[in-house]
Amino acid sequence: MARSVIVSAVRTPFAKLGGGLAGYPATELGSIVIRAGLERDGIDDGEVEYVIMGQVLQAGAGQAPARQAAIGAGLPKETPADTINKVCASSIRAVQIADAMIRAGEHEVVVTGGMESMSNAPYLLRKARFGYRLGHGELVDSMIFDGLTDAYDQKHMVEHNSMVSRELGISREEQDAWAFRSHERAAAAQDAGRYDDEIVAVGDVTADEGIRRDTTLESLAKLKPVFDPEGTTTAGNAPGVNDGASCVVVTSEEFAQRRGLEILGTIVSQGYVADDFAYLVRTPANAAAVAFEKAGKSIDEVKRVEINEAFSSVALNSTRLLGADEEIVNVNGGAVALGHPIGASGGRIVG
C-alpha cells in the first residue's frame, strides 16, 4: 500500500472580519495558496491529479468553489476538484480524503486545503422569491446560520460551548488562561519568524491580524459571556471571525522520492468520528484515539500536538482526554489568537 506524504504547506495570513483580506473572495484566496503551494515544491501543474478544498460559507460563492480556485491557480481545466463542507474539520477532511486516495493507488498528487471569506458571506432574504403578502421580512446572516449555528437545535455554537463546559467542569478561569497562553505563544512565534515559511502575503497583508499582544488575564476576566449571562464563553476565549486560506500538497512517498521533493511529514494514520452535535469539546480526542490505535502508537510517543481552538475549552478538554502534556500542545499558539476562517483552519493545523 502506498504511503502519503506532505511536500508543501502554505497559508495566507488570517485576517480579521472586514480586515485586510475582506476584498478577496474565498475562491481567490484559494487560488493564491494553491499556486504558492505548487511553486514551493516545484510540482508541475499537469502533475496535479485532484484538488480538494474545504469551504463552509458557500452562499454566493458560485458553482464548484474548489474548481474555481484550481482554475484560478492556473491548473488545467481537466483537473477534477471537490469542495468539502465539514465545518471546522473541512480542510483536515480534505487531507484525509487525499490520503485515502493515495493509499488506494488512485492518485499520486492531490492538492488539498481550505478557503473562507467570512467577511463576504452574504445576507439572505427568505421568501423573497415569490414576494411577501403581509408582515415583516427577515435578513438572515449566512455566516451565522451556515457556519456557526447548529442545524439540529438552532443554537449558536457559543451556546453549546458554554453548556458543555459547565457540564464538564471547565471553568471560565481555565478557559481565559488558555486564551492568554494562545496569544502569548502566537506573539512569540511571530516575533521569532516561525510563521514566515508558511505564510504567503496577499497584497499588503503579510501577517496574522488577530494576535493581541496586550492581552492579559485581567482584561480577559472583564469580558462578559456571550449569549448566556451565566456562561463561560467570551469574545476573549473564543476564536475570531476571520478570512484566509490554506494549502497542503499531498503525494505518494514514491512520487516524492522519485522527484527528489523534500518530505515535510508522513501521514501515518487518521481517525474520523462523529458524536452528539453539541459535544465539540470531546470529538478531537476521540478521533485522535482512533488514529493512535490504527498506528499502534500512544500519546507518550508524540512530541507535538495541534488541536483546533474552536474554543479554549475544546483544546483544554481534548488535552485532558488525550493525557497530553500541555507544554507540547499548540506550541505556537492556536485559533484563539491566530483566527479561525472555518473552512481553512484544518490546513493550517496540519501544515
C-alpha positions as CSV (number, residue, x, y, z in Angstrom):
1,M,0.0,0.0,0.0
2,A,1.3,3.5,-0.9
3,R,2.1,5.9,1.9
4,S,1.1,9.5,1.8
5,V,3.5,12.4,2.5
6,I,3.2,16.1,2.7
7,V,5.6,18.0,0.5
8,S,4.2,21.6,0.8
9,A,2.1,23.5,3.3
10,V,1.3,27.2,3.0
11,R,-1.4,29.6,4.0
12,T,-2.4,33.2,3.7
13,P,-2.3,35.4,6.8
14,F,-5.5,35.1,8.7
15,A,-7.3,38.5,8.7
16,K,-10.0,39.9,10.9
17,L,-13.6,40.3,9.8
18,G,-13.6,43.3,7.5
19,G,-9.8,43.4,7.7
20,G,-7.1,43.3,5.1
21,L,-8.5,40.3,3.1
22,A,-12.1,41.5,3.0
23,G,-11.7,42.5,-0.6
24,Y,-10.8,38.9,-1.7
25,P,-13.5,36.3,-2.3
26,A,-12.7,32.9,-0.8
27,T,-12.0,31.3,-4.2
28,E,-9.3,33.9,-5.0
29,L,-7.6,33.2,-1.7
30,G,-7.8,29.6,-2.5
31,S,-6.1,30.2,-5.9
32,I,-3.3,32.2,-4.2
33,V,-2.4,29.4,-1.8
34,I,-2.7,26.6,-4.4
35,R,-0.4,28.5,-6.8
36,A,2.1,29.2,-3.9
37,G,1.9,25.6,-2.6
38,L,2.9,24.1,-6.0
39,E,5.6,26.7,-6.6
40,R,7.2,25.9,-3.2
41,D,7.9,22.3,-4.1
42,G,8.2,22.6,-7.9
43,I,5.3,20.3,-8.9
44,D,4.1,21.0,-12.4
45,D,0.5,21.9,-12.9
46,G,0.0,18.9,-15.1
47,E,1.1,16.6,-12.4
48,V,-1.7,17.5,-10.1
49,E,-4.4,14.8,-10.4
50,Y,-7.0,16.1,-8.0
51,V,-7.9,19.2,-5.9
52,I,-9.9,19.0,-2.7
53,M,-10.7,22.3,-0.9
54,G,-12.8,23.0,2.2
55,Q,-15.2,25.9,2.2
56,V,-18.1,26.2,4.7
57,L,-19.8,29.5,3.6
58,Q,-20.7,28.8,0.0
59,A,-23.7,31.0,-0.4
60,G,-22.9,33.4,-3.2
61,A,-19.6,31.8,-4.0
62,G,-20.7,30.4,-7.3
63,Q,-20.6,26.9,-8.6
64,A,-17.9,24.4,-7.6
65,P,-15.7,26.7,-5.5
66,A,-12.8,24.3,-5.4
67,R,-12.8,24.1,-9.1
68,Q,-12.8,27.9,-9.3
69,A,-9.8,28.0,-7.0
70,A,-8.0,25.4,-9.0
71,I,-8.6,27.1,-12.4
72,G,-7.7,30.5,-10.8
73,A,-4.4,29.0,-9.8
74,G,-3.7,28.1,-13.4
75,L,-4.3,24.3,-13.2
76,P,-5.6,22.6,-16.3
77,K,-9.4,22.6,-16.8
78,E,-9.2,18.8,-16.9
79,T,-8.1,18.7,-13.2
80,P,-11.0,17.3,-11.1
81,A,-11.9,19.3,-7.9
82,D,-14.2,18.7,-4.9
83,T,-15.4,21.2,-2.4
84,I,-15.8,19.8,1.2
85,N,-18.0,21.2,3.9
86,K,-17.4,19.6,7.3
87,V,-17.5,22.9,9.2
88,C,-14.3,23.3,11.3
89,A,-12.9,20.0,10.0
90,S,-13.3,20.8,6.3
91,S,-9.7,21.2,5.3
92,I,-8.5,18.4,7.6
93,R,-11.1,16.2,6.0
94,A,-9.7,17.2,2.6
95,V,-6.3,15.9,3.7
96,Q,-7.8,12.7,4.9
97,I,-9.6,12.1,1.6
98,A,-6.3,12.7,-0.3
99,D,-4.5,10.2,2.0
100,A,-7.2,7.6,1.3
101,M,-7.0,8.2,-2.5
102,I,-3.2,7.8,-2.4
103,R,-3.3,4.7,-0.2
104,A,-5.8,3.2,-2.6
105,G,-3.4,3.8,-5.5
106,E,-5.9,6.0,-7.3
107,H,-3.7,9.1,-7.4
108,E,-0.1,10.3,-6.7
109,V,-0.5,14.0,-6.3
110,V,-3.5,15.7,-4.6
111,V,-3.8,19.4,-3.7
112,T,-5.8,19.9,-0.5
113,G,-6.6,22.8,1.8
114,G,-9.4,25.2,2.5
115,M,-10.6,28.8,2.0
116,E,-13.0,31.1,3.7
117,S,-14.1,34.7,3.5
118,M,-16.3,35.2,6.4
119,S,-16.3,38.9,5.5
120,N,-18.0,38.2,2.2
121,A,-20.7,35.9,3.5
122,P,-24.0,37.4,2.2
123,Y,-27.2,38.1,3.9
124,L,-30.2,36.1,2.8
125,L,-33.8,37.3,2.3
126,R,-36.0,34.3,2.7
127,K,-39.4,34.1,1.0
128,A,-38.4,37.0,-1.3
129,R,-38.5,34.9,-4.5
130,F,-42.3,34.9,-4.6
131,G,-42.9,38.1,-2.6
132,Y,-44.3,39.0,0.8
133,R,-48.1,39.3,1.2
134,L,-48.1,40.6,4.8
135,G,-45.8,41.2,7.7
136,H,-42.1,41.7,8.2
137,G,-39.3,40.1,6.2
138,E,-36.1,38.9,7.9
139,L,-32.5,39.1,6.7
140,V,-30.5,36.0,7.6
141,D,-26.8,36.3,8.1
142,S,-25.4,33.3,6.2
143,M,-22.2,33.4,8.1
144,I,-24.0,32.8,11.4
145,F,-26.7,30.5,10.0
146,D,-24.5,28.3,7.8
147,G,-21.3,28.5,9.7
148,L,-21.9,29.0,13.4
149,T,-25.4,27.7,14.2
150,D,-26.3,24.1,14.9
151,A,-28.6,22.8,12.3
152,Y,-30.4,20.5,14.7
153,D,-31.4,22.7,17.6
154,Q,-30.7,26.1,16.1
155,K,-28.3,27.1,18.9
156,H,-25.2,29.1,18.3
157,M,-22.0,27.2,18.8
158,V,-21.1,29.6,21.7
159,E,-24.3,28.4,23.5
160,H,-23.3,24.8,23.1
161,N,-19.8,25.5,24.3
162,S,-20.9,27.2,27.5
163,M,-23.4,24.5,28.2
164,V,-20.9,21.7,27.7
165,S,-18.1,23.5,29.5
166,R,-20.4,23.8,32.5
167,E,-21.4,20.2,32.4
168,L,-17.7,19.1,32.2
169,G,-16.5,21.4,34.8
170,I,-14.3,23.5,32.6
171,S,-14.1,26.9,34.4
172,R,-14.1,30.4,33.0
173,E,-10.7,30.9,34.6
174,E,-9.2,27.9,32.9
175,Q,-10.5,29.0,29.5
176,D,-9.2,32.5,29.9
177,A,-5.8,31.2,30.9
178,W,-5.7,29.0,27.8
179,A,-6.6,32.1,25.7
180,F,-3.9,34.1,27.3
181,R,-1.3,31.4,26.5
182,S,-2.5,31.2,22.9
183,H,-1.9,34.9,22.3
184,E,1.4,34.8,24.2
185,R,2.7,31.8,22.2
186,A,1.4,33.2,18.9
187,A,3.1,36.6,19.5
188,A,6.4,34.8,20.4
189,A,6.2,32.6,17.3
190,Q,5.5,35.6,15.1
191,D,8.5,37.5,16.6
192,A,10.8,34.5,16.1
193,G,9.7,34.2,12.5
194,R,8.2,30.7,13.0
195,Y,5.3,31.5,10.7
196,D,7.4,33.1,7.9
197,D,7.9,29.9,5.9
198,E,4.2,29.0,5.8
199,I,2.6,32.4,5.1
200,V,2.0,33.8,1.6
201,A,1.5,37.5,1.5
202,V,-1.7,38.7,-0.1
203,G,-1.4,42.3,-1.3
204,D,-0.2,44.3,1.6
205,V,-1.3,41.7,4.2
206,T,1.8,39.9,5.4
207,A,0.9,38.8,9.0
208,D,-1.9,37.4,11.0
209,E,-4.2,40.2,12.2
210,G,-5.8,38.6,15.3
211,I,-2.9,38.3,17.7
212,R,-3.5,40.6,20.6
213,R,-0.2,41.4,22.3
214,D,-1.8,43.5,25.0
215,T,-4.0,40.6,26.2
216,T,-3.8,39.9,30.0
217,L,-5.7,37.7,32.3
218,E,-7.2,40.8,33.9
219,S,-8.5,42.1,30.6
220,L,-9.9,38.7,29.7
221,A,-11.7,38.4,33.1
222,K,-13.5,41.7,32.4
223,L,-15.3,40.4,29.3
224,K,-18.9,39.4,29.5
225,P,-20.1,36.0,28.5
226,V,-21.8,35.8,25.1
227,F,-25.5,34.7,24.8
228,D,-25.6,33.1,28.3
229,P,-25.1,35.5,31.2
230,E,-24.1,32.6,33.4
231,G,-21.9,31.1,30.6
232,T,-18.1,30.9,30.4
233,T,-17.6,31.7,26.7
234,T,-16.5,35.2,25.8
235,A,-15.0,37.0,22.9
236,G,-11.7,36.6,24.6
237,N,-11.6,32.8,25.0
238,A,-13.2,32.0,21.6
239,P,-11.5,32.5,18.2
240,G,-12.2,35.4,16.0
241,V,-14.3,35.6,12.8
242,N,-11.7,35.6,10.0
243,D,-10.7,35.4,6.4
244,G,-7.9,33.2,5.0
245,A,-6.9,30.1,3.0
246,S,-4.5,27.1,3.4
247,C,-3.0,24.6,1.0
248,V,-1.4,21.2,1.8
249,V,0.1,19.3,-1.1
250,V,-0.1,15.5,-0.5
251,T,1.7,13.0,-2.7
252,S,2.7,9.4,-2.6
253,E,6.0,8.7,-0.9
254,E,7.3,7.1,-4.1
255,F,6.4,10.2,-6.2
256,A,8.2,12.5,-3.7
257,Q,11.3,10.3,-3.7
258,R,11.2,10.0,-7.5
259,R,11.0,13.7,-7.9
260,G,13.5,14.5,-5.2
261,L,11.0,16.5,-3.1
262,E,11.5,17.4,0.5
263,I,9.1,15.5,2.7
264,L,7.7,17.6,5.4
265,G,5.7,14.9,7.1
266,T,4.3,11.4,6.6
267,I,0.7,10.6,7.2
268,V,0.9,7.5,9.5
269,S,-2.8,7.1,10.2
270,Q,-6.0,9.1,10.5
271,G,-9.1,8.9,12.7
272,Y,-12.6,10.2,11.9
273,V,-15.5,10.1,14.3
274,A,-18.9,11.6,14.9
275,D,-20.6,12.4,18.2
276,D,-23.6,14.2,19.7
277,F,-23.7,17.5,17.9
278,A,-23.2,19.7,21.0
279,Y,-20.1,17.9,22.2
280,L,-17.5,19.5,20.0
281,V,-15.1,19.6,23.0
282,R,-14.6,15.8,23.0
283,T,-14.6,14.8,19.3
284,P,-10.9,15.8,18.6
285,A,-9.6,13.5,21.3
286,N,-11.9,10.7,20.2
287,A,-10.7,11.0,16.6
288,A,-7.1,11.0,17.9
289,A,-7.7,7.8,19.9
290,V,-8.8,6.1,16.6
291,A,-5.7,7.3,14.8
292,F,-3.4,6.2,17.7
293,E,-5.0,2.7,17.6
294,K,-4.5,2.4,13.9
295,A,-0.9,3.5,14.1
296,G,-0.1,1.4,17.2
297,K,1.1,4.5,19.0
298,S,0.4,6.3,22.2
299,I,0.3,9.9,23.3
300,D,3.6,9.4,25.2
301,E,5.4,8.9,21.8
302,V,4.2,12.2,20.5
303,K,6.4,15.3,20.6
304,R,3.9,17.9,19.3
305,V,0.1,18.1,19.3
306,E,-2.0,20.5,17.3
307,I,-5.7,21.0,18.3
308,N,-8.1,23.4,16.8
309,E,-9.0,26.0,19.3
310,A,-12.6,26.2,18.1
311,F,-12.9,27.4,21.7
312,S,-10.4,27.4,24.5
313,S,-12.5,24.7,26.2
314,V,-12.0,22.4,23.1
315,A,-8.3,22.5,23.4
316,L,-8.4,22.1,27.2
317,N,-10.7,19.2,27.2
318,S,-9.0,17.4,24.3
319,T,-5.6,17.8,26.0
320,R,-7.0,16.2,29.2
321,L,-8.8,13.3,27.4
322,L,-5.6,12.6,25.4
323,G,-3.5,12.7,28.6
324,A,-1.1,15.1,26.8
325,D,1.4,17.4,28.4
326,E,0.0,20.9,27.9
327,E,3.5,22.1,27.0
328,I,3.5,20.2,23.7
329,V,0.1,21.4,22.7
330,N,-0.2,24.3,20.2
331,V,3.3,25.4,20.9
332,N,3.0,28.4,18.5
333,G,-0.5,29.4,19.6
334,G,-3.8,28.4,18.1
335,A,-7.0,29.7,16.6
336,V,-8.0,31.8,19.6
337,A,-5.0,34.1,18.7
338,L,-4.4,33.3,15.0
339,G,-8.1,33.3,13.9
340,H,-10.4,30.7,12.6
341,P,-11.5,31.0,9.0
342,I,-13.6,27.9,9.4
343,G,-13.0,26.1,6.1
344,A,-9.3,26.9,6.1
345,S,-8.2,26.2,9.7
346,G,-7.5,22.5,9.3
347,G,-4.9,23.1,6.6
348,R,-3.1,25.5,8.9
349,I,-3.1,22.9,11.7
350,V,-1.8,20.1,9.5
351,G,0.7,22.3,7.8
